[in-house]
């Protein structure tokens, strides 16, 4: 499962023609109203084209159904308790387990929230989502990665940003402040380093503030190495990665990137990356 891990939201498309965009969420300035976003980051698009957005500076997850003029808060409340968030940066909807998986950046953890109602996390018109953190009746989320304070130990994270969940329910985390990508197996108490982890730098065994991550069917890990202006591919267990896009300095030439943040593959297996920040989403 993959969120379309994005920091927002004009896509630099590789091998695809540019298309005219339309606003699908936000676009009403910087704010906290239900028709606004404030520093939106990761998104997840469900099978009904509904969008779940990590609305970072509003400390909430917002759901926007297709063609709606405003969103609905499905998780939120600033704080460090397990029923709160502090600058969420990514979200995945696990429809099979009826839960949200959220990167809770400033709390340095990844947390899973189960929907305690009988409703599904879905944007289908007939499904009415009634869950939110304030309605959990004392229930708390489950920390599935990090949550042991700021640090670089195997049970810690430092400014985690984006996540990817594979078919075995392992969670990959871009541990940005530690310049590494971590893999946390289901129910594990600590993770393993699968990319970077050798300090910040530009060598092939290093990353600088990694952001978006994708893992393909072969277990290859694709990382936006943001401050190195490149996208890298790593194989688990290897000491070094390889540059597949960029790595030629920052710029706007066709062989360059400028602080890439998120990436995804389309249905044809073509790579997409983005580099632009704004307060609305477009498609």
N, C-alpha and C positions, 0 to 999 in steps of 0.2 A: 504494500500500500504506500502511496506517496502523496504527500501534500504537494501541490504545485508551488514549492517553496519559493516565495518571491518577496523581494523588497522593491518597490512598487514602480510602476507596472506598465511601462512601455517595453515590450520585448524586442531585443535585438535578435532577429531570426536568422539562423544559419540555414541556407539552402531553401528558404521560403520567401516568397514575395511579400512585401509589406501590404497590409490591408488597412482600410480606413477603420478607425477605432470608434467605439461608442462606450459611454459610461455605463457601468453595470452596478456600481456601488459608490456612494459618496458623491463628490463633485460639488458639494455645497459649502466649501470652505473648511477651515480647521475648527473642530469643535466636538462637543460630546452629545449633541442631539442625535436622535435615531436615524436622521438622514445625513449624518456627518461622520467623518473618520478623523483620527489624529495620529499621524505616523503609523499607518497600517503597514503590516509586514507580511507574514506568511498567510497563505490561503489554501483552502481545500475546496474542490469543486465536486459535488456529488453527482450521482447518476441522473438526477433531474435538473441539472445545471444550476442548482442552488449553490451559493458561495458562503463558506464559513471563513471569517477574517479575524486574524489576530490584530486587534485594534490596540496597538502597543501602549501609546501614551494615555489612552482611556482605560487601560488595565482591564480589558474585557475581550471576549470572543463574541462576534456579531454574525448572525445568519441573515443573508439576503436571498430571498427567493427570486426566481426568474421574473424579470420585468416589474419588480416592486420599486417603489420610490423611497422606501426606508427599510431599515433592518430591524432585527429583534435580538436583544441581548440573551445569549444562552449560557454565558459564564462571565463572571466579573466580580469586582470588589477588591480594592487595593489592600495588600497586606501580605504577611508572611505565614499565616496559618495555612493549613492544607485545604481550607475552604475559601482561599483567596488567591489572587494573582498579583504579580508586580512586574509590569512590562512584559506581557506575553509576546513572543516573537514568531511562533509557528503553531499550527493546529492540524491534526489529522482526525477525521471521523472514522472510527472503527465500527462499521455498521454490523459486522458479524458479532462483535461483543457488545454492541450498543453502548459505546463509550466515546469520549473525546480524549485524545492524547495531546497535551499542551506543553510547549516549551516555555517555562516560567523563568525568563532570563535573569532578572535581578534577584530572584530567590535561588538561582543557581541549581535548578532541578528540572526534571521532566515529570509531569504528573498526569495520571489517568483519572478521568471522571466518568463514573458510570451513571447512566440515566436510570433513576430509581422508579420512574413511572413506566407505564406499558407502552409509551410512545417511542417511536424510533427517531434517531437523529437523521432526519430526511427532509428534503424540500418538496416532496410530493404534495400536491395541493390538498389531498384528503388527510394528510398527517398534520396534526397541530402540535408543535413543539412547546411543551409547558415547563420544561426543566430549566432551572438556572441555579447558580450556587446558593442564592438566598432561600431557595425552596427545598433544600436537601434535608431538612428536619434533623440537623445534627450530624448527618453523614459527611464524611470527609473524603477527599481524594486520596489516591494511593501514589506515593512517590515511586517511580519506576527507574529513575536514574538521578544520581546526585543527591542533593538534599543534605549534605554533610558539611555545609559551609564552603566558603571560597578556598580554593586550593588546587594543587596539581596532582594529588594522589589518585589512585585508581578508583576510589569511591567518591571523588569530588569532581565538580565542574566549575568553570569560571566563565561567566557570560555565555552560556549555551544559546545558540540562535535557531538552527534549523534541524529538523529530524526526518528520518525515513524509517519505516517499519517494514520488515521483510515478511515472507510467508511463514516464518517460524516464530514470529512475534518478537524478534530481536529488534532493538531500537538503536539506530545510528544517530549520533549527536555531533553537530559541529561545535566543538568546545572552543569557541573563538578566542577567548582570553588566554587559553593554554596552547593555542596554535596547533590544534590536533583534532582528529576525528575519533570519537570513541564508539565502541559497540558494546551494548548492554544486552546480554541474553535474557530471555524471559525469567523473571524472579531472581536474577543475579543481584548480589550485594555490591558488586563493583564491576567496572567495565574493563575492556582491553583497548589499546591504541591500535587503530587500523590504518591511520594516515597521519603523517607529521609526528609531533611529539619530540622533536629534536631542537626545540627552541625556535624562535622566529628567524626566518631567513629565506633566501631565494634558491638554496640548493634543492636538488631533487628529493631529498629526504626531509624537507622543511615546508612549512606553510606560514603565512602571515594572515591572521584573522580570517580563517575559513568561514564560509557562509553556507550556501545551498549545497545539498548532497543528494545524490541519486545512486541506487545500487541496482545493477541490471540482473538479468536472469542467470548470468554466469558468476555472480558475486563480485564483479568489478565495481569499484567505488569511484564515482565521479564527484569532484570537489571544486567549487568555485573558490580559488585561492585569491581572495579579494584584493589584498594590498600588493600582491605580486602580479596583478592584472593578467591572470591566466586561469585556465581550467585544467585540472590534472585528473589522471586516472591511476588508481591504485589497485593492486591485487592484495587481498588480505594475506598477511604473513611476509610480504616483501618489504625490504628496507627502503626502497625508493619508489616514487611514482614517475609517471611520464606526462609531459605537457602535450595536450591534444588541441588546445585552442589558445591563442595569445602567447604570452611570454616574450613579447617583443617591445616591452615598455608600454606606458600608458599612452593612449591616443585614439584617434578615430579612423585610422586606416583599417583596411579589411583584414589585416593580420594582427590587429591590436584590440585590446579591451581597456576599459577604464573602470576600475573598481567593480568588477562583476559581482553580483550578489546572489542570484538564484538561477536555477537551471531546471530543465525538464526535457523529456523526450516526447515528441508527438507520436501519433499512432503509426507513422511511417519510420520511426526510429531516428528522426532528425533532431539534432540538438538545438535547444533554445536557451538563451541566457539573457539577462537584463542588467541594466546599469542605471536606471533612472528612478528618482524618488519624487513622489507627489502625494496629494491627499485624495486621490480617487483611483478606482480600478477601471481598466478598459479591456475590451476584447476585440 
